């Protein structure tokens, strides 16, 4: 598994809880000392991956992450030579909300509600789309103006590629044939306050580091690719949390089907 595939599929974050400590003077110290001396020694932390190889841990993490009903994916890196940043909250049911931006190509927002896709882009985004279709500069400007501040509505079944970026099953289906073998165990660290075991793998000029939660479900919390042509970082969080998303206001929607029907 690497960031390139996660980035392409789009086009694990726990809150740290600090421990409480207190100290006092006078008689309180004696009471605290007695309590401490009579308390049993703390047990050594349990290794959730005891007896498992690095490859087995990777497989376990992949299975756990894939089984989540919902999650948030955020990241930045390079895709086809362009800098890309993205943030999506997606559910197994298919509902989703998110945004992504390519350097020099604008920013777009995406919502999927009840299998209907809504997409909104800034001026640079729509001009970029128009350019890809070979339209003139005048037509590109007109297209950007037409969609300014509006959401393009795409009916269910007519935006499969975009909808896949917002679906848990579709995301991991793209990664299902990926080879997770060949990783090695690294040190334990933290990702946003949550303890994680690092797994590392070399792949040519690239080094991939995966961070697997050691408390609770063994979700992937983070994946980093260094070196090569497409370095990047992805984080995964908000597992199994409700995905709150609604359709845009009616007066902000540009219904493609209605426009086509009116012109026919």
HUCORQUI-V416681 format. One record per residue. RES is the residue in three letters. PHI is phi in radians with two decimals (none if undefined). PSI is psi in degrees with one decimal (NA if undefined). Layout:
# HUCORQUI-V416681
RES & PHI & PSI
RES & PHI & PSI
This chain:
# HUCORQUI-V416681
UNK & none & 135.0
UNK & -2.50 & 168.4
UNK & -1.13 & -31.7
UNK & -0.98 & -44.3
UNK & -1.21 & -35.8
UNK & -1.17 & -41.1
UNK & -1.15 & -42.0
UNK & -1.17 & -37.6
UNK & -1.13 & -23.9
UNK & -1.51 & -26.2
UNK & -2.34 & NA
UNK & none & NA
UNK & none & 121.3
UNK & -1.83 & 146.2
UNK & -1.37 & 130.8
UNK & -1.22 & 135.6
UNK & -2.01 & 111.8
UNK & -1.30 & 146.8
UNK & -1.32 & 150.9
UNK & -1.67 & 137.9
UNK & -2.38 & 151.3
UNK & -2.60 & 151.7
UNK & -2.53 & 157.4
UNK & -2.65 & 174.8
UNK & -1.99 & -179.1
UNK & 1.15 & -138.1
UNK & -1.15 & -25.9
UNK & -1.04 & -34.5
UNK & -1.11 & -42.3
UNK & -1.11 & -42.6
UNK & -1.09 & -43.7
UNK & -1.12 & -39.8
UNK & -1.11 & -43.1
UNK & -1.11 & -41.6
UNK & -1.12 & -39.8
UNK & -1.16 & -40.5
UNK & -1.22 & -27.1
UNK & -1.59 & -10.0
UNK & -1.40 & 142.2
UNK & -1.18 & 152.8
UNK & -1.14 & 140.2
UNK & -1.12 & 144.0
UNK & -1.32 & 149.6
UNK & -1.15 & 142.1
UNK & -1.05 & 143.1
UNK & -1.40 & 133.9
UNK & -1.47 & 109.6
UNK & -1.18 & -15.1
UNK & -1.96 & 21.1
UNK & -1.03 & 131.1
UNK & 1.48 & -3.8
UNK & -1.73 & 142.6
UNK & -1.35 & 167.4
UNK & -1.05 & -40.9
UNK & -1.12 & -39.3
UNK & -1.16 & -36.6
UNK & -1.13 & -43.0
UNK & -1.06 & -43.8
UNK & -1.09 & -40.6
UNK & -1.13 & -41.0
UNK & -1.16 & -41.0
UNK & -1.09 & -44.7
UNK & -1.11 & -42.2
UNK & -1.15 & -45.1
UNK & -1.14 & -41.2
UNK & -1.11 & -30.1
UNK & -1.42 & -7.9
UNK & -1.09 & 142.1
UNK & -1.31 & -26.8
UNK & -2.78 & 160.1
UNK & -2.89 & 166.7
UNK & -1.96 & 132.3
UNK & -2.06 & 128.0
UNK & -2.40 & 146.0
UNK & -3.05 & 173.4
UNK & -2.64 & 150.1
UNK & 3.00 & -156.8
UNK & -2.01 & 139.5
UNK & -2.41 & 117.4
UNK & 0.94 & 39.2
UNK & 1.45 & -6.2
UNK & -1.81 & 145.5
UNK & -1.28 & 129.8
UNK & -2.25 & 135.9
UNK & -2.22 & 145.0
UNK & -2.65 & 158.0
UNK & -2.70 & 117.2
UNK & -2.30 & 140.1
UNK & -1.99 & 119.8
UNK & -2.35 & 156.1
UNK & -2.22 & 159.6
UNK & -1.12 & -28.8
UNK & -1.22 & -15.9
UNK & 1.85 & -12.1
UNK & -1.25 & 146.0
UNK & -2.84 & 153.5
UNK & -2.55 & 139.3
UNK & -3.08 & 179.5
UNK & -2.64 & 155.3
UNK & -2.62 & 157.2
UNK & -2.51 & 136.0
UNK & -1.86 & 135.1
UNK & -1.03 & 125.3
UNK & 1.44 & -4.6
UNK & -2.17 & 15.4
UNK & 1.38 & -173.3
UNK & -2.23 & 145.7
UNK & -2.31 & 152.1
UNK & -2.05 & 149.9
UNK & -2.40 & 136.4
UNK & -2.32 & 139.7
UNK & -2.20 & 118.6
UNK & -2.27 & 121.5
UNK & 0.89 & 41.8
UNK & 1.25 & 2.0
UNK & -1.67 & 132.0
UNK & -1.74 & 135.8
UNK & -2.15 & 128.7
UNK & -2.24 & 136.3
UNK & -2.32 & 134.1
UNK & -2.31 & 161.2
UNK & -1.48 & -178.9
UNK & -1.03 & -44.6
UNK & -1.09 & -35.8
UNK & -1.13 & -50.5
UNK & -1.18 & -35.3
UNK & -1.14 & -35.7
UNK & -1.15 & -40.3
UNK & -1.10 & -44.5
UNK & -1.10 & -39.3
UNK & -1.10 & -39.3
UNK & -1.09 & -28.2
UNK & -1.54 & 2.3
UNK & 1.35 & 21.5
UNK & -1.38 & 161.4
UNK & -1.29 & 166.0
UNK & -1.06 & -37.8
UNK & -1.13 & -44.0
UNK & -1.17 & -36.6
UNK & -1.10 & -42.5
UNK & -1.13 & -40.7
UNK & -1.12 & -39.8
UNK & -1.13 & -44.3
UNK & -1.09 & -37.5
UNK & -1.21 & -38.2
UNK & -1.11 & -37.3
UNK & -1.67 & 2.9
UNK & -1.00 & 120.8
UNK & 1.23 & 12.1
UNK & -2.11 & 155.7
UNK & -1.80 & 127.5
UNK & -1.39 & 125.2
UNK & -1.67 & 125.3
UNK & -2.13 & 115.7
UNK & -1.03 & 160.3
UNK & -0.97 & 136.1
UNK & 1.54 & -8.3
UNK & -1.92 & 6.2
UNK & -2.43 & 51.5
UNK & -1.02 & -46.0
UNK & -1.13 & -41.7
UNK & -1.20 & -40.2
UNK & -1.12 & -31.5
UNK & -1.12 & -29.9
UNK & -1.18 & -14.1
UNK & -2.02 & 19.6
UNK & -2.26 & 128.1
UNK & -1.01 & -49.3
UNK & -1.08 & -44.1
UNK & -1.13 & -39.9
UNK & -1.03 & -48.7
UNK & -1.41 & -18.5
UNK & -1.13 & -36.6
UNK & -1.14 & -25.6
UNK & -1.75 & -3.2
UNK & -1.07 & -30.7
UNK & -1.62 & 4.3
UNK & -1.23 & 142.7
UNK & -1.55 & 115.7
UNK & -1.65 & 6.8
UNK & -1.38 & 163.7
UNK & 1.54 & 10.9
UNK & -1.51 & 156.3
UNK & -2.16 & 147.4
UNK & -1.26 & 140.5
UNK & -2.10 & -165.3
UNK & -1.28 & 164.3
UNK & -1.51 & 137.6
UNK & -2.44 & -159.2
UNK & -2.30 & 145.1
UNK & -2.18 & 110.6
UNK & 0.90 & 42.4
UNK & 1.50 & -3.3
UNK & -1.86 & 131.2
UNK & -1.13 & 139.7
UNK & -2.56 & 143.8
UNK & -1.62 & 136.4
UNK & -1.64 & 139.5
UNK & -2.19 & 133.1
UNK & -2.21 & 145.4
UNK & -2.54 & 137.9
UNK & -1.63 & 138.5
UNK & -2.46 & 87.6
UNK & 1.13 & -124.9
UNK & -1.41 & -7.6
UNK & -1.71 & 145.3
UNK & -2.11 & 121.4
UNK & -1.84 & 129.3
UNK & -2.13 & 126.0
UNK & -1.98 & 141.7
UNK & -2.02 & 117.7
UNK & -1.95 & 128.0
UNK & -1.05 & 134.9
UNK & -1.81 & -2.4
UNK & -2.13 & 132.6
UNK & 1.31 & -147.8
UNK & -1.18 & 141.2
UNK & -1.38 & 59.6
UNK & -1.25 & 152.2
UNK & -1.23 & 128.2
UNK & -1.77 & -25.8
UNK & -2.83 & 149.5
UNK & -2.44 & 130.3
UNK & -2.21 & 131.8
UNK & -2.01 & 125.3
UNK & -2.07 & 145.3
UNK & 1.41 & 178.2
UNK & 1.27 & -170.4
UNK & -1.53 & -18.2
UNK & -2.30 & 65.6
UNK & -1.21 & 159.3
UNK & 3.09 & 170.3
UNK & -2.34 & 134.3
UNK & -2.20 & 139.8
UNK & -2.14 & 150.9
UNK & -2.26 & 133.0
UNK & -2.74 & -176.6
UNK & 0.92 & 43.2
UNK & -1.12 & 134.1
UNK & 1.09 & 18.1
UNK & -1.52 & 148.9
UNK & -1.04 & 142.1
UNK & -1.74 & 106.9
UNK & -1.58 & 109.3
UNK & -2.60 & 141.7
UNK & -2.37 & 161.2
UNK & -1.18 & 148.8
UNK & -1.12 & 161.9
UNK & -0.99 & 144.1
UNK & -0.99 & -36.2
UNK & -1.34 & -1.4
UNK & -1.90 & 7.1
UNK & -1.79 & 133.3
UNK & -1.87 & 106.4
UNK & -1.53 & 107.5
UNK & -1.03 & -45.2
UNK & -1.08 & -40.8
UNK & -1.14 & -38.9
UNK & -1.15 & -42.6
UNK & -1.09 & -41.2
UNK & -1.13 & -38.6
UNK & -1.19 & -29.7
UNK & -1.52 & -13.3
UNK & -1.49 & NA
